[in-house]
Amino acid sequence: MFVFYRCAPPQSKSFSIKCGPNVHYKVTSPAGVRSAAPYPLTPNSVLIVTMDTVSETANDSKVPAVHPIIFQASCCLGSLAEISLDVDADRDGVVEKNNPNKGSWKWGPNGHGAVLLVNCDSETTYKKTLDSEVDEINKVSDLQDMSKMILRTNGPAELPEGYKLTMHISQTTSENVRVFRPRTSNAFYGKYYIMVVGTDTLTEEVPYLGGKTELAFFVEGLRFPDKDFDGLVTINLSLLEPCGKGFPETPIFTDTVVFHISPWIMTPNTLKPVEVYVCSTNDNYTFLKSIKNLVDKCGYKLKICYEYMNRGDRWMQDELEFGYIDSPHHQFPVVLDSPRDGDLQDFPYESILGPDFGYVTRNALNEKVSSLDSFGNLEVSPPVTVNGKSYPLGRIIIGVAFPTATRGRNMTQVVQDFLWAQKVQEPIALYSDWLVVGHVDEFMTFVPAPDRKKFRLLLASPDAGYKVFKSLQKKGHGEAEMFPGLPEVISVNEILSDKKLQAENRYVQNCIDWNRDVLKKELGLDDEDIIDLPILFKVLEEKTGPRAVAYYPDMVNMIVLGDQLGIPKPFGPKVNGRCALETEVCSLLEPLGLKCTFIDDFAPYHKLLGEVHCGSNVLRERSPFRWWNLEL
């Protein structure tokens, strides 16, 4: 219940009170003791007023008339009204009335504070523009991407003369949010929803409808959390009182609500696939057919990016990463567009952005973009618990230069800042600059498993590769040929006698082992949670030093579709008509209930320093865990 009041004359020493039968009051002194009439007028005296019912009209119940003794001047305090700005502070999808925690944010399952989505999709499919960049609401469907906020009032039909309600935000907040409301008159030239605050408008009067009414507002997020923005948004509603001619109104009551903008959340391999994305080029027909057969067998959708759009750029994984945003009332996928900007650069915006499919990017305006900014260098783990700390949405994994390197390639800081600012998937930095391409997906991936932590980490392992080749030689298969039927054909004996190749793979194994230790520590893994796949590398002399590439198709660079794995065909030595490397990999993965399909990517991908995973991408379902329930 809120009181309309005016100040007593400056020379007043005490006051008396008169009121109607429905109005009740008490006066307390600074010490909290109830005073007796006439009441001393001190700076800290408190007058508490209540009514049996709210006012139906202005001044229908006189709130105590205060009589300053020195002047015997009566000052009517007016009528009472109930005013509340409400949001879904308990995160159940319903805007409840006057939640006491609506003005703050607390993480966790017992937390509070409303959730807001960045309106980063496009309700139009022709001449697309992000909805957050459109000045007005053109389709009612756009309201679903916003969070509802309700102004609830219960009081007289109108406010006393000169009083008004205003909504206001800070300058900083105006860069991150806009608030719309339905029009209440025909004065807005056909606009069904008008902006109240946001962009360059920091404060605006809002209508007081009178009686017991509700006025809906729709709150739109404009920016994701980032280095300079923690994701929290504050919106205020104030009741202003006139102070006389020539003076601005002053607030006598302010209600505040707080929103947290949803972070962008990645999806690990263990979540169910929805749709597979791949490019069609003039030389990958066989590869494309194999992918299509695998996807059809799994029952998922397939989206092919044709040459008119990809312009020969086949690296679907490198151009984009799929994630999503989530709130209690709505969620949708959001594609993160990498700053690599190859010939696929228009695909995420032109072909993926649409209704309930958002888009976000980070432009490296003042930084040099390297291969490490491609999103084969951006992965996420399944859910893990590390030393008692839970990561129910997993942890983001990126590759960078070695920590002590004086020179080397790194993912641009603007992308790293964005990933760290999302908070809910705390990133891990691995060392990947030892590779020519420099992507973490060249030496690691995750697959689902029925036991232990419900997944396995797969790591490329030259040691495991040499173990297979030495076993073949020992069993009398030294003349068996690697790359059978290809110009690169070489025998097992020749591979094992190549001292330079052995030295190169010792170096590679050391690099992978360093990352292995980091992953074990940061993901809370044991050796039993890791499977080593037999993969050899070779080292090329680059201008900036030696860097490695896969010697044969890199089997860890696979596509994971539930229990179906699309693995690069390694073209290993054949024993009894079957590839020995394929046999070894199947023996490691099939006991987990996984099914291995080996895909020939040798000419269109491997020889261009990429594999199956590099040339594909997977949109997955969101996690069942709601990000605001994290204990941060």
Beta strands, then each sheet from edge to edge (+ up, - down):
strand 1: 2-3
strand 2: 14-18
strand 3: 23-28
strand 4: 39-40
strand 5: 46-51
strand 6: 65-68
strand 7: 80-86
strand 8: 114-116
strand 9: 147-155
strand 10: 164-168
strand 11: 177-182
strand 12: 193-198
strand 13: 203-206
strand 14: 211-221
strand 15: 232-241
strand 16: 250-261
strand 17: 265-266
strand 18: 273-279
strand 19: 301-305
strand 20: 320-326
strand 21: 331-337
strand 22: 358-361
strand 23: 378-380
strand 24: 384-386
strand 25: 389-391
strand 26: 396-400
strand 27: 428-431
strand 28: 444-448
strand 29: 455-461
strand 30: 481-482
strand 31: 490-491
strand 32: 530-534
strand 33: 537-542
strand 34: 545-550
strand 35: 559-561
strand 36: 564-568
strand 37: 574-575
strand 38: 578-579
strand 39: 595-599
strand 40: 616-620
sheet 1: 1+ 7- 9+ 14- 11+ 12-
sheet 2: 4+ 2- 6+
sheet 3: 3+ 5-
sheet 4: 8+ 16+ 15- 10+ 13-
sheet 5: 17+ 20- 21+ 22+
sheet 6: 19+ 18+ 40-
sheet 7: 23+ 26- 27-
sheet 8: 24+ 25-
sheet 9: 28+ 29- 32-
sheet 10: 30+ 31-
sheet 11: 33+ 34-
sheet 12: 35+ 36- 39-
sheet 13: 37+ 38-
end
